[in-house]
């Protein structure tokens, strides 16, 4: 029998894989499950993206290897998108193409983290920061509690920065759906600069927003370009989760370090996917979202309102999130037991403890299902509780 490497042994179970396994088992038993667990949009990509994918994949030249840093026209499109959307000026060598932002978030640590280095990881948080990024590089994940009383933002005045080399932040936030303003981001940038810390900012949900909220880029903050690298994806904005096309931008040296890692392990996303991404990003002609995204966000907002109203009626008050497609709910007890109770009723949600110690007592519910299914899920939840 072959033995896992010690770094693999240190990994906790990946909750989403466990949830997928349970769902398959239940479906095999003929049980109708309503999945409100994994953040995979159910809406299709816009038609012009589908058409472009057909056209670009039919071009034989687009099936050759790409560059590790990405195709020149893709990186140019990212530069233009950041200028249009955020007013941020970038050069093409400040952009690297990714096979989804998850890959980049893990590989940036491979470029800079040595065994024993400390990495500040939000808690609760997307598991890749502590697991795929830190533990698999033999780093030491150091939790930054995201507490409800602080608006799910880290209290950086309470953080011991000694031996810390890197910090992850993510807003709009998964799983809490919290958002931040420029003041909070300025504190993070100043903290990183004062302590010589690499700031990795996951901004995958910036375009999924409601009620007039516009999510910022950390690169809009003065001084951020000295310490920050920002990760973005077409997955949520264009409903292209399975196409695995994303990018990282920011500090030139940090982008170069990430590119150096990628040059050893992959040859960039498929050329035809990057060509499609050029057209997708080009749909932004000004700061406001394109019409298709406005329509999609309106659909999501209606689902959000339905879900939040039902939960409040059931005695589980929660705020309407300004962004993402998650509702973070105080379940008033053991999150695994609560999720198991709903699973028995045919509704899949994610227990908060799967996102870290400070996620216990909460559950994350997505609204990436049609309204009819959300209504049915709410009925089942009411029956279970």
Secondary structure per residue as TSV (DSSP state, phi and psi in degrees):
chain	resnum	aa	ss	phi	psi
A	1	X	-	360.0	136.5
A	2	X	-	-89.7	139.5
A	3	X	-	-100.9	138.0
A	4	X	-	-63.2	151.9
A	5	X	-	-64.0	153.7
A	6	X	H	-58.9	-35.3
A	7	X	H	-65.9	-33.1
A	8	X	H	-69.9	-38.6
A	9	X	H	-62.5	-28.6
A	10	X	T	-77.4	-13.5
A	11	X	-	-70.9	133.1
A	12	X	-	-73.9	163.4
A	13	X	-	-58.3	141.2
A	14	X	-	-84.9	109.1
A	15	X	H	-56.9	-40.3
A	16	X	H	-66.7	-33.2
A	17	X	H	-65.5	-38.2
A	18	X	H	-66.1	-40.7
A	19	X	H	-64.0	-43.0
A	20	X	H	-60.5	-40.0
A	21	X	H	-62.9	-44.6
A	22	X	H	-64.1	-41.2
A	23	X	H	-61.6	-42.7
A	24	X	H	-62.2	-41.0
A	25	X	H	-64.8	-43.7
A	26	X	H	-65.0	-42.9
A	27	X	H	-65.3	-35.6
A	28	X	H	-64.2	-25.6
A	29	X	T	-84.9	1.3
A	30	X	T	83.8	15.4
A	31	X	-	-86.6	132.2
A	32	X	-	-81.5	107.2
A	33	X	-	-100.8	139.0
A	34	X	E	-106.3	111.7
A	35	X	E	-89.8	112.6
A	36	X	-	-118.4	42.3
A	37	X	S	-113.6	-61.9
A	38	X	S	-89.3	138.9
A	39	X	-	-81.5	69.3
A	40	X	-	-117.1	107.8
A	41	X	-	-56.9	138.7
A	42	X	-	-90.6	-15.9
A	43	X	S	-72.9	146.7
A	44	X	-	-77.0	162.5
A	45	X	-	-61.9	154.6
A	46	X	-	-59.0	149.8
A	47	X	H	-59.1	-35.7
A	48	X	H	-65.9	-27.7
A	49	X	H	-71.9	-42.9
A	50	X	H	-61.5	-44.2
A	51	X	H	-63.1	-41.6
A	52	X	H	-65.9	-37.5
A	53	X	H	-63.2	-41.1
A	54	X	H	-63.8	-44.0
A	55	X	H	-69.3	-46.2
A	56	X	H	-71.2	-35.0
A	57	X	H	-72.7	-20.2
A	58	X	T	-79.6	-12.1
A	59	X	-	-86.1	115.4
A	60	X	G	-58.3	-34.5
A	61	X	G	-61.9	-24.6
A	62	X	G	-82.8	6.2
A	63	X	G	-105.7	8.2
A	64	X	S	-84.7	172.5
A	65	X	-	-60.4	147.4
A	66	X	-	-96.0	-179.3
A	67	X	-	-86.7	150.3
A	68	X	T	-59.0	-35.0
A	69	X	T	-85.2	-11.5
A	70	X	-	111.4	160.6
A	71	X	-	-65.3	143.6
A	72	X	H	-56.1	-41.5
A	73	X	H	-70.4	-29.4
A	74	X	H	-67.1	-46.6
A	75	X	H	-65.3	-35.5
A	76	X	H	-64.7	-37.5
A	77	X	H	-66.3	-37.4
A	78	X	H	-65.4	-42.6
A	79	X	H	-57.6	-46.5
A	80	X	H	-66.2	-39.2
A	81	X	H	-62.7	-42.9
A	82	X	H	-65.4	-36.0
A	83	X	H	-67.1	-44.3
A	84	X	H	-69.6	-46.3
A	85	X	H	-80.8	-43.3
A	86	X	H	-115.0	-10.1
A	87	X	-	72.2	23.8
A	88	X	-	-100.8	129.7
A	89	X	-	-91.4	126.2
A	90	X	-	-128.8	159.4
A	91	X	-	-107.4	156.0
A	92	X	G	-55.9	-29.8
A	93	X	G	-79.4	4.6
A	94	X	G	-102.1	17.0
A	95	X	E	-129.6	137.2
A	96	X	E	-134.9	134.9
A	97	X	E	-77.0	145.1
A	98	X	E	-126.9	153.5
A	99	X	S	-86.6	60.8
A	100	X	S	88.9	146.9
A	101	X	H	-67.8	-25.2
A	102	X	H	-57.8	-43.1
A	103	X	H	-61.2	-44.8
A	104	X	H	-65.8	-39.0
A	105	X	H	-62.5	-34.5
A	106	X	H	-76.1	-41.2
A	107	X	H	-77.3	-21.8
A	108	X	H	-64.0	-33.7
A	109	X	H	-68.2	-36.0
A	110	X	H	-61.8	-28.1
A	111	X	H	-77.8	-25.6
A	112	X	H	-131.1	-15.9
A	113	X	-	-95.0	126.3
A	114	X	-	-99.9	160.5
A	115	X	T	-53.6	128.8
A	116	X	T	93.6	-13.1
A	117	X	-	-65.3	142.9
A	118	X	E	-92.8	140.4
A	119	X	E	-127.4	123.3
A	120	X	E	-77.1	119.9
A	121	X	E	-122.0	127.1
A	122	X	E	-58.2	150.8
A	123	X	E	-145.6	112.6
A	124	X	S	-76.1	158.0
A	125	X	-	-165.4	165.1
A	126	X	-	-54.2	125.6
A	127	X	T	-63.1	-18.9
A	128	X	T	-62.4	-28.2
A	129	X	I	-62.4	-50.8
A	130	X	I	-80.7	-34.4
A	131	X	I	-93.9	-72.9
A	132	X	I	-61.5	-34.1
A	133	X	I	-84.9	-55.9
A	134	X	I	-87.3	-57.6
A	135	X	G	-62.2	-41.0
A	136	X	G	-72.0	-4.8
A	137	X	G	-108.8	12.6
A	138	X	T	62.4	23.6
A	139	X	-	-85.5	175.3
A	140	X	E	-115.3	109.7
A	141	X	E	-69.4	128.0
A	142	X	E	-114.5	112.3
A	143	X	E	-67.3	138.9
A	144	X	E	-111.8	105.6
A	145	X	E	-61.6	132.5
A	146	X	-	-106.0	102.7
A	147	X	-	-105.7	146.4
A	148	X	G	-59.6	-38.5
A	149	X	G	-67.1	-16.8
A	150	X	G	-103.9	16.9
A	151	X	T	67.6	24.7
A	152	X	T	58.9	35.4
A	153	X	-	-114.6	146.3
A	154	X	-	-71.0	144.5
A	155	X	-	-91.2	93.2
A	156	X	G	-69.5	-18.4
A	157	X	G	-70.3	-17.4
A	158	X	G	-99.6	4.3
A	159	X	-	-92.5	131.0
A	160	X	-	-86.1	110.3
A	161	X	-	-87.6	-1.6
A	162	X	T	-63.1	135.6
A	163	X	T	67.4	6.8
A	164	X	E	-86.0	130.4
A	165	X	E	-111.1	-24.8
A	166	X	E	-145.9	153.0
A	167	X	E	-140.2	135.7
A	168	X	E	-104.5	137.8
A	169	X	E	-135.6	153.3
A	170	X	E	-151.5	107.5
A	171	X	S	-145.3	138.8
A	172	X	S	-52.4	143.5
A	173	X	-	-95.3	140.4
A	174	X	T	-113.9	117.5
A	175	X	T	-104.1	-6.7
A	176	X	T	-80.0	-14.5
A	177	X	-	66.8	12.6
A	178	X	-	-67.8	151.3
A	179	X	-	-122.9	162.6
A	180	X	-	-132.8	163.6
A	181	X	-	-107.8	-179.4
A	182	X	H	-63.2	-32.0
A	183	X	H	-61.5	-45.2
A	184	X	H	-64.0	-41.8
A	185	X	H	-67.0	-35.6
A	186	X	H	-63.2	-39.0
A	187	X	H	-61.1	-41.3
A	188	X	H	-66.1	-42.8
A	189	X	H	-63.7	-45.4
A	190	X	H	-62.6	-40.6
A	191	X	H	-61.5	-44.5
A	192	X	H	-64.7	-42.0
A	193	X	H	-67.5	-42.5
A	194	X	H	-64.3	-27.9
A	195	X	T	-114.3	10.4
A	196	X	T	54.4	53.0
A	197	X	-	-113.0	136.5
A	198	X	E	-74.7	126.0
A	199	X	E	-105.8	113.6
A	200	X	E	-103.3	114.8
A	201	X	E	-111.2	115.2
A	202	X	E	-91.1	109.9
A	203	X	-	-117.7	36.7
A	204	X	T	-66.0	-21.7
A	205	X	T	-106.1	15.5
A	206	X	T	-62.5	-23.6
A	207	X	T	-98.5	-5.9
A	208	X	-	-98.8	84.7
A	209	X	B	-133.8	161.2
A	210	X	-	-138.1	164.7
A	211	X	T	57.1	32.0
A	212	X	T	81.6	2.1
A	213	X	-	-72.2	137.5
A	214	X	-	-121.8	116.4
A	215	X	-	-75.4	139.6
A	216	X	-	-87.1	166.0
A	217	X	-	-98.0	143.4
A	218	X	G	-66.4	-21.1
A	219	X	G	-73.8	-8.1
A	220	X	G	-74.1	-16.8
A	221	X	S	-82.3	129.4
A	222	X	T	-55.8	133.0
A	223	X	T	90.7	-13.2
A	224	X	G	-63.5	-35.1
A	225	X	G	-63.8	-16.2
A	226	X	G	-76.5	-25.7
A	227	X	T	-133.2	-8.6
A	228	X	E	-114.0	148.2
A	229	X	E	-129.7	130.5
A	230	X	E	-110.7	139.3
A	231	X	E	-111.2	131.8
A	232	X	E	-138.1	161.3
A	233	X	E	-145.3	151.1
A	234	X	H	-86.8	-2.4
A	235	X	H	-58.4	-52.1
A	236	X	H	-84.8	-41.0
A	237	X	H	-62.9	-43.6
A	238	X	T	-111.9	12.3
A	239	X	T	54.9	49.0
A	240	X	-	-121.5	42.4
A	241	X	G	-58.3	-39.0
A	242	X	G	-81.5	-8.9
A	243	X	G	-84.2	-14.1
A	244	X	-	52.4	63.7
A	245	X	-	-134.1	125.3
A	246	X	E	-156.8	-174.6
A	247	X	E	-159.9	157.8
A	248	X	E	-122.5	143.5
A	249	X	E	-140.9	163.2
A	250	X	E	133.5	-137.8
A	251	X	-	-51.5	127.2
A	252	X	H	-59.6	-40.9
A	253	X	H	-69.2	-38.1
A	254	X	H	-67.6	-40.3
A	255	X	H	-62.7	-40.0
A	256	X	H	-64.7	-39.2
A	257	X	H	-64.1	-43.6
A	258	X	H	-63.9	-41.4
A	259	X	H	-62.5	-37.4
A	260	X	H	-64.0	-40.0
A	261	X	H	-62.9	-48.1
A	262	X	H	-64.3	-30.9
A	263	X	H	-64.2	-20.1
A	264	X	H	-93.3	-15.2
A	265	X	H	-127.5	-15.2
A	266	X	-	-153.1	171.5
A	267	X	-	-116.6	30.2
A	268	X	-	82.9	166.2
A	269	X	S	-64.5	160.7
A	270	X	-	-54.5	143.3
A	271	X	H	-60.0	-42.9
A	272	X	H	-65.3	-31.8
A	273	X	H	-67.7	-39.3
A	274	X	H	-65.2	-38.1
A	275	X	H	-62.8	-39.9
A	276	X	H	-64.4	-41.2
A	277	X	H	-61.9	-34.4
A	278	X	H	-58.4	-45.7
A	279	X	H	-68.3	-38.0
A	280	X	H	-63.9	-49.9
A	281	X	H	-64.4	-30.8
A	282	X	T	-69.5	-9.6
A	283	X	T	-72.3	-14.4
A	284	X	-	-83.1	114.3
A	285	X	-	-107.8	-9.8
A	286	X	S	-157.4	-176.4
A	287	X	S	-63.5	-33.4
A	288	X	S	-69.9	151.4
A	289	X	-	-67.6	154.1
A	290	X	-	-62.2	163.8
A	291	X	H	-60.0	-41.1
A	292	X	H	-61.4	-36.3
A	293	X	H	-74.0	-36.4
A	294	X	H	-58.4	-44.0
A	295	X	H	-63.9	-45.7
A	296	X	H	-60.6	-44.3
A	297	X	H	-66.7	-31.7
A	298	X	H	-65.9	-41.0
A	299	X	H	-60.9	-46.3
A	300	X	H	-63.9	-38.0
A	301	X	H	-64.9	-39.0
A	302	X	H	-64.6	-39.7
A	303	X	H	-65.5	-43.3
A	304	X	H	-55.6	-49.7
A	305	X	H	-61.4	-39.7
A	306	X	H	-62.9	-47.7
A	307	X	H	-66.1	-46.9
A	308	X	H	-63.1	-42.4
A	309	X	H	-61.0	-41.7
A	310	X	H	-65.9	-43.1
A	311	X	H	-64.6	-40.9
A	312	X	H	-63.9	-39.6
A	313	X	H	-62.5	-33.3
A	314	X	T	-81.0	-0.7
A	315	X	T	92.1	20.1
A	316	X	-	-122.3	75.6
A	317	X	-	-63.8	138.9
A	318	X	-	-152.2	157.0
A	319	X	-	-82.6	151.9
A	320	X	-	-76.3	116.1
A	321	X	-	-67.0	145.2
A	322	X	S	-82.8	-9.9
A	323	X	B	-159.4	172.5
A	324	X	S	68.7	-176.7
A	325	X	S	-123.5	43.2
A	326	X	E	-123.2	146.6
A	327	X	E	-119.4	127.8
A	328	X	E	-103.2	113.7
A	329	X	E	-117.1	129.0
A	330	X	E	-72.9	110.7
A	331	X	-	-91.7	4.3
A	332	X	S	62.0	34.2
A	333	X	S	167.6	-155.5
A	334	X	-	-67.1	118.3
A	335	X	H	-69.8	-33.5
A	336	X	H	-66.9	-42.8
A	337	X	H	-64.8	-40.4
A	338	X	H	-63.7	-46.3
A	339	X	H	-63.8	-37.0
A	340	X	H	-65.5	-38.5
A	341	X	H	-62.9	-41.9
A	342	X	H	-70.6	-34.0
A	343	X	H	-62.3	-39.2
A	344	X	H	-62.8	-24.6
A	345	X	T	-90.8	1.2
A	346	X	T	90.8	19.8
A	347	X	E	-123.3	126.4
A	348	X	E	-101.3	120.9
A	349	X	-	-127.9	171.3
A	350	X	E	-107.1	120.9
A	351	X	E	-66.2	136.3
A	352	X	G	-61.5	-29.1
A	353	X	G	-62.5	-21.0
A	354	X	G	-67.8	-14.0
A	355	X	G	-101.0	1.6
A	356	X	-	133.6	168.7
A	357	X	G	-53.9	-42.4
A	358	X	G	-83.1	2.9
A	359	X	G	-89.3	-9.4
A	360	X	T	-62.4	142.0
A	361	X	T	92.5	-0.6
A	362	X	E	-128.8	161.7
A	363	X	E	-131.5	150.8
A	364	X	E	-105.6	127.8
A	365	X	E	-120.1	129.2
A	366	X	E	-94.1	158.3
A	367	X	-	-121.0	49.4
A	368	X	-	-99.9	44.0
A	369	X	S	-135.4	154.8
A	370	X	-	-59.1	156.8
A	371	X	H	-56.1	-37.8
A	372	X	H	-62.3	-39.2
A	373	X	H	-72.7	-35.5
A	374	X	H	-66.0	-40.4
A	375	X	H	-60.8	-44.2
A	376	X	H	-64.8	-40.2
A	377	X	H	-61.6	-40.3
A	378	X	H	-63.9	-37.3
A	379	X	H	-63.3	-43.1
A	380	X	H	-66.0	-40.1
A	381	X	H	-62.8	-42.6
A	382	X	H	-59.8	-41.7
A	383	X	H	-66.1	-39.4
A	384	X	H	-68.2	-31.6
A	385	X	-	-94.6	360.0
